[in-house]
Amino acid sequence: MKNVLLFFALTFVVVHSSSNMNGKYVISNPMTGKPIERTFTEYNSYPRPTEYFDVYSPKISTLYSQVFWTQLDKVELPENIVKRFANKTMAVVGFEIDQVFKGENGGEDISVPINVAYNHHFESEMMGKGASLEKVVLNGPSDARAPKRGSLGHGRPEENVIYQIKGSNSDDVFGSKTVAPNHQGFGAGNGGEYRKSFHGYSPSYAQLIQSPESIYITPMQIDTWNRDKMNKTDPSGKFVSGPVPRNSLAPVTGKDAIYSGLLECPVTTRIQKVVTNAEYTLSISKPCAVTISSFSECFAAAEKIKPVECNNLQKKTINNANFPSGCTLSYNSKSNVATVVYNAHTAAPASKGTACGIDNVNITQISGKAKSLVEIATVVDRTKNEVQITMQGPSDVWYGVGFNATTMGDQPYTITIDGKSGKVTERKLGNHNPGSVIKSMVTILSNNVDKKNNLRTVVMTRKLLGVTPEHYTFNVDVLELPFINAIGSQATFSYHKEKDAATLMMYPKNGGNACVCGAKNIPFGEAKGFLKYENSSIGFQNLCKPEPASDLLSEKNPTCDLRTYSGGQTACHHLWYLLDHDQTIPWKDQPLEYHLKFRFHFQEYNASYHRPIYRTTWGIASPVEYDVPQCPHGTPTEKCVHEIQGSFNVPKLNGQDIALISGHFHCHAPTCLQFDLFDNVTGALICREVPIYGGHSNGILEKKFDEQGYIAIPPCIFGNEEDGLLSPTIVSNRTLHAVKYANSTYGHHGEMAWLQVFVSPV
């Protein structure tokens, strides 16, 4: 069932006395992280009167396990707001956001529980007179207009699309008291915390916009609603997990099963990881020098290394102590079916010293086929002590194959076939010369010409062991055999007309398994490539910076490298399903349809009172997300705490010093424990934020938002002493240090360490 976005005229209301849409808010005491109340968080008690207007997004429609992440069509602001602020500046002092079933016929909106539809993040861009949004299609990731790797933050719904604001006056407005920007982005406090985290600013600070007219909303939502077991309008109802993919780390039963593993965007078997700077090989006798540590890379490697004649690659993930560990491949030549298995069990057998536990004593026969200028097929049989070689090439000129070589300089053992009579000759090739004929080992089984296709096929056998050092020795343990091949311009052996180098891959016969290994050592964090989902692909943009910027690279966090990447935002894109390929999408006849609802609280701009603020972000992960490893079994819950940290320099903004006005330290429920920000030189604490968890909020959260496993993160707000706030901290030209603590009772994919902050010119 294909989702259809419905865009239609929406109703807006302007009320001349602000009231909170989502109830009471608290902020953080920056020195302790404890929640504190301040009068200005009640918009009807703001120091100067405020007003509000509501905006509804176009309809969001999803099926279970589906991601909804796209820029929605433009929504016009209320007509009376547009007229009122024509050629005037609006000062937005805060906003609120919820997800709702829109009330019918003017009825009351009903909040959608976040354990039904999870907000991963949201972005919005309000447009003023003279500004417009232009869609730009990039010419791939190398396009000069594309953001640099590691700079994407919450990324883009479509990798090859960016939106540019035309007619922007932003270059003229920084620090200006006479010119306001004609567009303004509203965000921060995303994810599980987005509804009950205060999105306002300290009195006198505001986001300014000149002549506001419309808004574009870009939500990222994940459908986690179990249609059979959950009420979609009752936030106090018990969460019951629906199907989740094998790679989900969330508990699905027991007292801790209070959130869906889907919200962490685990990599599923619907996704193929393609490492473009990696090479792969097979082994049955030696440990893998470069191991494969994720099922998705295992499957991608198998796609590259499967037999050329294979018409069906079956993919399996298991956790079995009795099966070889890691990535293995088997091939049935009779049915042309290959099977790749990723066994996650770390205690699986490792007999014979191999990385994946292959017992090569039981493998007596390997075979393979390759096609270059010459087509070659081999069957190496240890029991018979012979190799069968089949070579096919043009029937009217000579052709030949040099074994275990990449150039003529390797002076390989070579078999050539005459184009006149089909005579087979064995020779030791020279370095760019014909070399010399050597003793013949082969026995010809057949030598046939297909006159219609002008092809000669020769089938021959010989012993595995070469009779002299000049003869190549075949070995069942050698599965990858490089070769050079050439065809001549005349019937008898002479200077070649064409030449090429290729590789013959051989596979155990009779259902035997081979280890799939990396063929070259790519330093951790430097794998390049993309994730492929059906007919779409997404480039892997994660980039973990070395210490002191972040300690993720040194701890080899899976998020830093495509080969180990196991979940997070990159694995979540518009209309992707988060179930494995062999899992049926349930409830396809029951779409979930709702809207995001924004409430903007505003004042008319007063240059003597309002001070502008600007959004920016700081990250200590990749730069946004990372994995939380599960603490060792048996560790007391209170000690299951994973910590990451990093330092960064804060530059001036457009040449001006800036001060921190508010900080929203973004992380996903139910992982977040604490976020600290320090001055890296003095060690002084600037801001500490501790989340408030639903089900344990002690009355801080309203019933409809008090959902188990979900959070509010009270922000650090700086401002005037008379409002009970600490003075804004100047952060430009300073090195700051951030520390993030996460609950590691269970492992987690795609946790965030993203500091979404607002600053103001000093």
N, C-alpha and C positions, 0 to 999 in steps of 0.2 A: 504494500500500500504506500503510495507516494504522498508525502506531506505537501499540503498546499497552503501558502501564506495568504491570508485574507486581509486586504487593506480596505479600510472604509472610513467614512467620516466619523469622528469621535466627539463626545461631548465634554466640555471643560467648564469648570466653575471657578469664579473668582470670589473670594471671601475677604472682606475688609477687616478681619480680625483673625490673626493667625492662631491655629491650634495644631497640636502635634497629631500627625496621622497615626503614628505607631506607639503612642503613649510616652511614658517617662523615659528619659535618658540619663545616664551617668557618664562621667569622664574619669580618667585615671589621675591619681596623685602621682606626678612624675617621679617622685623620690621613692615611692613604695609600691606603686602599681595597684593600690587599693582603690576601689570605686568611691568617688565623691560626687555629691550633688552640687549643682550651681544653678542659680536662677535662670540664666540665659538659655539653658537647654530646653526650657519651656518657652516656645516661641511667643506665646501670648503674654509672657513676662519679660520679653526682651527689653533692654533699656529704652529703645525707641520703638514705637509701634511698627509691626511688620504685617505684611499681607501674604497670601499664598495663591497659587493656582495649581491645579492638578493636570497631569498629562498621562494618558494611557498609551502604551505601545500598541502597534498592530498585533493581531492575534498570534500567539505561539502555539503550534500544534506538534505534538510528538507521540511516538509509540514507545513502549517499554525498552529501556536500555539505549535509547537514541539520544544523540547529542544535537542540540540546537544552538548553532553559533554562526550568526550571519548579521550583516548590517541590514536593518529593516528600512522600509520606505520612509521617506520624510513625513513627519507629523507637524502640521501647522499649529502654532501656539494660538491661544484664544484671541479672537478678533479684537476684543477690547484691550487686551494687553498689547497687541501689536500697535493699535492706534495710539494708546496712551504713551508708549515709549518710542514712537516715531521721532527720530533725531534726538532722543534722550537716552540717558544711561540708566540701566537697571543695576542695582547692587544686590546680588543674591547672597544672603547671609547664612544660608544652609539649605539642605534638601533632605527629603526622606524617600525611601523606596520600599515597595512591597511587591509581591506577586499575588494576583487576585483573580477570582472568578468575578467578572464584572456584573454588578447588580442589574437585573433586567427591569426595564420601565422605570428607571430612576431609583430602583431599590438599592439596598446596602451591598457594598462589595464584600466578598468573603475571601479571607486570606487563604492562600494555598499552602499547606504545610511544606516546610522545606525538605522533609523526608519523603515527600511525594515528588517534588520537582526541586532539584538542587541547583542553586545558583553558583556556578564556578567563578564567574566574574561578569561585570557589565561595564560598558563604556557608553558615553553619550556626548554628542557635540551639538551645542546650541548655536544656531547661525543667526547673525544679524544682517541688517541691510547692507548690501554690497558684497557680501561673502557668499560663496557657493561651493558645493562639494563636487569635485570632479573625479570620476572613476578612471584610473590609469591601469592598463594591463601591461605588466612587465614582460620583458623578453627573457624570462628565466632568472635564477638567483644571481647571475653575474651582471645583471642590468645595473648600471651605475646608480639608478634611482632607488634600488632596493636597500632596505636597512641592512646594516652590517650584522654578521653573525654575532650572537650574544648580546644584541642590543634591542631585541624585540619586546621584552617585557611580556605582556599578555598576548603578544603576537597579533596575527591577522587571520580572520576567518578563511580567506583565500590567499594562498601563498603568493600567487602571481598577480595579485591585485592590491594596489594601494589607493587611498583616497587623498587627494590634494585639495587644500582649500584655496580657491581662487578669489582674488579681491581682498586678501587678508591685509589688515593694517597692523599686524602684531609687531612688525619691526619698528613701529613708531611709538609704541605705547608704554614700553617698560618704564616704570617709575614716573610716568607722566600724570599730572593732575588735570590736564585739559583734554586728553584723548583717551578713550576707553576702547578696548578691543572689540571688533565686530564679530567675534566668535569666541566660544568658551567651552572647554571640556569639563564635564562633571563626572567624577568617579571617586575611587578610593573606598576602603572598607568593603572589599568584595568578599565573595565566597560565603561560607557558612555564617559569617558574622554580619552580612550586609544589611539586614533589616533592623537590627537593634543596636548597631554601633552609631554613635552620634556623628552626623555628617554636617555639622554646623561649625561655625568659626567664632572666635572670641569677639565680643562686641567691638565694633568699629572696623573690623576686617571683613572683606567681602570679595567675591568674584564678580568682576564688572563686565557688562556687555552692552554695547551700543546698539540701539534699535533692534531688539530681539524679535525674530519672526518665526523660526521653526526649530525643530530638533531632530537629530538622527540618533536612534538607539540601537546599540549593538550588544545584545545579551548572549551569554553562554550558559545554557541550561542543560541539565542532565535528567532524564526521566527515570526515576527510581521507584515508581508507584507499583506496588503489588496489587493488581486489580482485584484479586480474589480475597485478600486478607486484610486490606487497609481501607479505611474511610478517607476519601480524598479531601474532606473538609474538616476533619477532626484532628487537630495537632496533639491532643492529649491521648489519642489512640496509640496502641502499641505498634512500633515499627516491626514489620515482618519482611525479611529479605526475599526478593524474587530471585530468579536464576542469576548467577554471576559467573564470569569466566574462570577458568582454572587458575589464572594468574592473579586473581583477587586475593588480597591478604586479610580482608575483613572477616571477623567471625560471623557465621550465619545462624548459629544457635547459641543458646545460653544467655546469661545475664548481660554479657558484653555485646550482644548482637543488637546494637541500637542505631546503626548507620549502614548505608549500602556501600559495598565495595566498588560500585560503579562510579561513585563520586570522585574516586582517585584515578580514574581513567587508566586502568591496567591495559598493557599491551595484550591484545587477543590474537588468536590464530587467524583472524581475518586480516591481520596486518603482516606484511612481509618487510623485514628490514633489509635494505640493500646497501652494503658497504662498498662504495665505489673504489676505494683505494686498498681493498683487501683481496687476497688470493687464498684459495683453499686447495687442500689435497686430502688424500686418503691414506690410512695406515692400518696394517694388521699386525705389525711386528714391533714398532717403536712407539714410545710415548709421544703424544702430541707436543711439539715444541711450543705451539701456540694453541691454547685450548679455546673452545667455544663454550660460553657460559650462559647463554640464553636460548630459549626455544626458537625465538623469532630469528636470531642470526643463524641458528642451526638450519631452519627451514630455508632461509635465503641462500645459505651456502650450498644446500642440497640442490636448489634450483640451478646453481651455477655448475655443479660438479656431477650431476646425474648423467647417466649414459645418453649418448646422442640419439639413440633409437628409442629411448624411453617415451612412451605416450601417456603414462599415468604415474604421477608422483603422489603417493599417499603420505600424509603427515600425522604423526602421533606424539602426544606428550604423556609421559607416565611418571610414576614415583614408585619404583620397584627395586628392592634390595637384591633381587635375583637376576636382574638384567644389567648388562653393561651400562655404566654411567655416562653422562654427557651425550654427545651427538653421534649417532651411528646410522649407517646406510646399508641397505641390502637390496639386491636386484634379482628378479626372476626373468631370465632371458626368454623363457618360453612365452610368457604373457606380456613381456615388455613393461612390467610394473615394478617400480622402485618404491621402497618404503624407508622413510627417514623417521627416526625415533629420537626424541630428546628425553632422557631420563634424569630427573632432577634429584634423584636419591644420591646423596654424597657418600653413603657407605656401601654403594654397590660394588661388586667385585672388580678388582684390578689385577687379575691374574696375568702372568707372563710379563709383568712390568709395564703394560700398556696403559695409557691414560683412561681409556674407556672400558677396560676389562675384556678385550677380545682374546679368546684362546685360539691362536692361529694354528695350533697343531691340528685342529679339526678342519681347517681350510686347506683343501688339496688342489683346488682348481680355481683359476681366475680367468676372466675373459674381458675383452674390450674391443671397441671399434672407433676409428677416427677417419675423417675425410678431409683431405687437403687437396693438393694437386693429384695425389694418389690416395685411393681409399685402402686402408689397412685394417685387418681384424686379426686378433690373436686369441688363442686358448692355451694357457700355460697350465700343464697338468703335472703335479708333483708325483702322483702315484705312478703314472706312465713314464715319468722322466722325459717328457717331450713337450715341445711347443708346436702348435699348428699355426701357420702363418698364411693368411689370405691377402693377396695384393691385387688391386684392380686399377688399370690405367688405359690410356689409348692403345689401340692395337697396331697402329701403323708407325709409331715411333717408340724409342726406348723410354723406360721410366725406372725409377729406383728409390729405395728408402735407406737412409743411414740411421742406425739405432743408437739411442742414448747420446744424442748430439743436438746442439742448437746452431752450429755453424760447421763449415767444412774444416775449419781450424781444429775441431775436435778429433779429426781423422778417424771417423767411426767405422765400425763393421757395417758393410753395405751390401744389399741385395739388389741387383739390376736385372731387368727383363728386356730382352731384345725385341724390337718391333717387327722384325722380319719373320723369325722362326719361333719366337717366344722362349729362346734359350735363357736359362737362369744362371747368373754368375754371382759369386760371392767375392768381395774384394775389401781390402783395407784402403779407405779413401785417403788421399793426401790433402795437404793444406793448399787448396785451390789448384789441385792437380789430380789426374785420374787415379793416382795411387797404384796399387798392384793387386793382381788376382791372387786369392789365397785358396787353400784347400776347401773343397766343397763339403758341406755337412748336410745339406737339405736333400730330402727325398720328395720328388714331385708326385702329388696325388692326382692332380688334374691341371690341364692347361687349355682353356676354352676361349674362343673368340665369339663375341656377339656382333655379327656383321652389321646388323641393323643400327646398333648404337655405337659401333666402332670402339668396342671395349674388349680388353683381354683380362681374364681372371685366372690367376694361378694360385692353386692351393698346394702347400708343401708342409712337411714336418721336419724337425731336427731335434737332437738331444738338447736338454737345457744347458748343460755345461759346454762351453766352447772348447774345441780340441786344442786351440792355441790361445795365447793372450790376445791375438789379433781378432779372435772371434768373440762376439758379445755373449755373456752368460745370462740366460733368463732365470728369474727367481720369482716364486709365488709371492714372496714378501714385498716385491716391488710393484706397486700399483700405478705409479705414474712414470711414464716412459717418454721423454722428449725425443723427437725424431726430426730429421730433415728429409725433404723429398724433392724430386725434380723430374721434369720430362724433357726429352730431347727434341731436336728439330729434324732428326733423321732416324732411321731404323736401328743403326748400330751405335754403341756407346760412344759418345763424343761430348763436346761442350754443350751444356744444358741450354734449353730455350727459356725455361722458367724454373724457379726454385722457391721453396718456402720452408718455414719451420713450424712445427705443430707439436701437440702433446697427445699421446695415447693414454687414456685412463682405463684401467682394468678394475674389475669388480669381482668379489667372491661369487662363485656359482653355487647352486643348490641351496640358496637361502642364507648363506653366511653373511655375517655383519662385518663392516669395516668402520673404523673411526673416521669421522670427518674432522679435519684439523685446519687451523690457519696455516698458510704457507709462508707468511712473512710477519715479522714482529712489528706491528704498528704501536708506537707508544700510547699508553692509556690516555684517552682524551683527544686523540688526534684522528680517530676514525671519521671518515667523511661519507656522506650518503643521504639516504632518504627513507621514509616509511611509505610503503605502497599499500593502498586499500582499494580493492577492486580496480576501477579505472582511474583512480586519482592517486596523487602522491604528494607528500609533504616533506620538504627538506628538513634535515635535523640541524637545528640552529643553536642547541645548547652549547655553551662555552664556559667551562669552569676556569676561572683565573687562578694562577698559582698564589700561594701564600705571600704576603699577608692578606690579599684581597679576599681569599676564601680558603678554608681547609678541606673542602670537598675533594679537590684533586688529589691531595696527599692521602686521604683516606680511601681513595678509589671508590667514591660514591657512584652507584650505577648510573645516575643521571648524567654524568660527565661524558659518557662515551656511548656512541650508537650501538656498539656490540653488546653492552650490558644494560642499556636502557630498558626498563621494564614497566614504565608507566608514568603518566603525567599528561600535561596539556598537549604535548606534541602528538599523543596518541588519541586525541579527542578532536574531531572536526565535524563540520556541519553534516547532519544526517547519517553519520557513522553509527553503527550499532556496536555496543560494548559487550556483546556475547561472542563466544568462540564460533568458528565457522560451522561446527557440527551441532550447535545449539539452535533449536527452532525459536524464532522470535515469537513470544507469546502475546496474546490479547491484541492481535493485529486489527481487530474490529472495534477497539476501544481507544481512540486517540485521546490524549490529554490536551485540553485547550484552555488557555488563560491569557492574561496580559501582565506585563510589568506596569506598575503605577508609580509615577514620580509626583512628589509634592515639593514645589519650589517656594521657599520663603524669601521675600524680597522687600526692599525699600527703594524709594527714589534716591538716586545718588546725590550725596552732599559732599563736595570736594573738601570742605573743612572738617568733615567727620570721617568719611570712609577712607580706608587704606587698602590698596589692591593686594591680592595674594595670587600666587601662581603655583600650579601643580608641577611636581617633579618626582622622580623615584630613585631610590638607592637599593641595590640588591647585593646579597652576599652568597647567593647560590649559583645558578647556572644561566643567567643571573637571577632567575626567579624561583625555579623549583628544584627539589632534591628528594632523595629517598631516605626514609627513616628505617634503619635496620632493626629487626626485632631483638630485644634483649635476650640474653641466654636463658634457657628454660630453668625455672626454679628461682629466678631473681625476684625478690620482693617487689610488688607493684610500685611502691614509692621510690624504688631505686631504678626503675625502668625509665631512665631519662637520657635522651640522646641530645647532644649539644653540637652546634656548629657556630663558627664565628668568622668574622672577616673585618678588614679595615678598608677605608676608602677616603679619598680627598674630595672635598666639596669645593668646586670652583665658584668664582663670582658668576653672576648671571648678567649677561650683556654689560660686563664691566663694572657692575655695582655689587656692593656687599649685600648679603641677604641674611635674614633671621628666620629661624624655625618658628612657625606659628601654630602648626598642628601636625601630628604624626599618626598615621593609621598603619599599624604593623600587621600586614596581611598574612594569614595562614589559614589552612583548611581545617574544619572540624573533622574528626574529634582528636586531632593530634596536638594542638597548640597548648603549651603550658606557660611560656613567658618569653618576652622579647625585651632586651635591654639595649640602650644606646648610650655610649660613653664618649667623652673626650679622650682620644687615644694618647695624648701627651700627659695630661694631668690625671687621668683615670676617673675624673668626676662623672657621676651619673647624670645624664641629661634627661632620659625618659625611660620609664619602665611600664610595660603594659602586661596585664594578666587577664586572660579571658574569663568571662562568666559563662558557665555551662548551663544549658537548659536542663531542667529536672533537679538542679541544685542551686537555683538562683536566689532562693530565700525571698521570693516576692519581688525581686528587681525586674524580672521579665513578666509581661502580661501572659495570661494563660495561653493565648493563641500563638505566642512566640516561645513558650517555655518547653521546647521539644528536647527530649533526651538526645545527647550527642551533639547538639548544635549550640552555637555560642554567640555572645556579643563581646566585642573587644573595645572597651572604653578607650578613646584616644587621649593622648597627651595634648592639652590645649594651653597655649601661652598667650598672655595678653596683659590687661591692666590689673594693677593691684586691687583697685576698688571692686573688681569682679571676682576677687578671690583667686587670682591666677599668678603664677610666676611670670616674670618678664620674659619676652622672647629672647632666645639664645642665638647670638650671631654664629653662623656655621661656616660661612665662606672662608676660604684659605685655612681651613682646619682639617685635620685628619680625625675622622670619627671611627669608632669601633662598635660593631654590633654583635650581640650574642643571642642566639635563638635556642630555646629549649623545647623539646617535643616528647610526648609520651611514646615510649617504645615497647609497651606491653605487647603490641602487635606491630608487625612491619607495616609501612605505609608507602605508597607511591605518590609522587607528585605533590608533596608538601611544599608550602610556599615560605620563602624568607624574603619578603618583598616589602620595602619600606615606602609606602605611598605618603608623601608629605606635601605640605603647603608652606611656601616661603613668601616673604615680603621684602622689598628693597628697604635697606636701612637709610 
